[in-house]
Amino acid sequence: MSANHLIASVILLASLSCRAERLFVGILEADSIRSIHYSTAAFSRVADLPLVQEQVRARLDQALLLPAAYTGIAVAAPLRIVQSVDPDTPPAPDNPASVAIIPLADDGTLIRQAFTAAYAQHKTQDALTLYAAPSDTNRAPRVAVAVADRYLFTSVSLPALTWVWQNRSKFLDAPPQSLPGTFRILVNPQRIADLAGARSAQAADTVDLDQLLRECESLSFAFTLEGAALGLTLRATARQGSELDALLASWRTPSEPLWHAVPDDAFFMSLGAIDRPGLWTPFLGKQRHRLYAPTAGHLKPQAVTGDRLDYIAPTRNGKGLCWVQLLSLKDQEAARSAIRSLADADGTTNSVAFKHLRQRESGGTAIETYAVILQQPSPPTQAQGTPPPAAAAPSISHILLSLLLKHAVLECAVHNGYCVVALGPEGAIDEQLPPATFTKRPLPLNRRIGGQDPALSPDLTFGGLLRAADLIRHTVTIMPEVKPEQARLLPRGGDGAHFGVIRNDRTLTASLRVQANEIAALQRLNREGRAALQDVFFRIFASQMMETKTSPVQ
């Protein structure tokens, strides 16, 4: 967002928050009604999701509240929908409420005639008209309407429409948002945090969304629907001097060789660089799985550069799967010491513990091998004078991890200035040890991600990819219980999803782009391979449950 657009947005928020009793929540923009229909139709066709077009049309009709199909409406002109809330009134279907600002093709005569024909009752108050008693029960029972400057204002809430009508010049004259997309949305972060309190509390165990929102000075995002992909672009500016501001200041561009280190056949990849990872702590919940960062708590921040690469790839023989983590080091001896102490950690954390199995060498590099032990959930504490509690049943996530890690080990090594951690079949780390110079690629991953969205640049702070359909297919085909005829039913994947983040002072821009053919591949996987998947997983879960009842899970 340019400086002028940012200043205009902040002024708009401030002016609207202090006017009358309603508070600004957000505003949605679109290039036109026609562009919405064209883009959703193209995406629905390529992604094999016809319901998307129907749902977008239904939601658009619900928001615009038009009595007839675009009678008297300029379908090729920009469209805006404003949402506000009355803080003194409890949440209700009309609080918060939206007001659509729709461009007209004439002076409003046609649309007024359409409303009069669709509603049996109407009452005019100043410039506003309230229509009621619709002839078609599919329409809203009450609609407040106003016309001015060749624009139609509609809402189910008369107070919301009155508030927007009083401030209409600010909404009509506000500059368009700079983020490109089918739908562009500017929100008030503080108000969103208030309205989303219950939902953010549910996610607080993983990430504190409420804290993140309240640390933002401005927040906008855009949805893009097109034949090639589904895109989401977010832009946020941290409040100066906030904890989020300090966190963003510690982000930087990762080392260029790491962008070349991602295998071409990787199913998942994540790369980023942060100089002070402890600044994430205020925004994280209590649930932090030890498998995601095995060396956390042992490897001090002073021993690493902050560059971190994670990826999931098939083993060289194509019959296995491994997750690999590379940490760029400043102190290699500290990393070796941290690796040797993995088995000494408290095994109750996240119900995961490591047991040292052996040390070996590969090409002169010492490799430590650990077994991964998943602890059974602890039974609840027995109160005095009550019967002993029943043993806690294993959760679904516990059973899934037990299945995926059944024949896996954790291998760790320090090699060529990197701490390398691999979770997979024993010996998989030998194929993943980084060479002295990573393989040069004509189009490394950061260039591919940077070119996916005009809001990004190749100088990414974070980058990632996910090929979900291919990952599911590979995972199923390597299971010993799967039959060859079942594996042949699983279709190939598409081009996957890409994610990128850039930082410009206190402002970050993040982009997620899911290719339409990847969504179509997941649809085919669900449709054509569902019966085979159900049969395989039923036999696997049945076998796993029997083993869970008879022996500890390791």
Secondary structure, 3 states (H helix, E strand, C coil): CCHHHHHHHHHHHHHHHCCCCCEEEEEEEECCHHHHHHHHHHHHHHHCCHHHHHHHHHHHHHHHCCCCCCCCECCCCCEEEEEEECCCCCCECCECEEEEEEEECCCCHHHHHHHHHHEEEEEEECCEEEEEEECCCCCCCEEEEEEECCEEEEECCHHHHHHHHHCHHHHHHCCCCCCCCCEEEEECHHHHHHHCHHHHHHCCCCECHHHHHHCEEEEEEEEEECCCEEEEEEEEEECCCCHHHHHHHCECCCCHHHHCCCCCCCCEEEEEEECCHHHHHHHECCCCCCCCCCCCCCCCHHHEEEEEEEEEEECCCCCCEEEEEEEEECCHHHHHHHHHCHHHCCCCHHHEEEEEEEEEEECCEEEEEEEEEECCCCCCCCCCCCCCCCCCCCCHHHHHHHHHCCCCEEEEEEECCEEEEEEECCCHHHHCCCCCCCCCCCCCHHHHHHCCCCCCCCCCCEEEEECHHHHHHHHHHCCCCCCHHHHHCCCCCCCCEEEEEEEECCEEEEEEEEEHHHHHHHHHHHHHCHHHHHHHHHHHHHHHHHHHHHCCCC
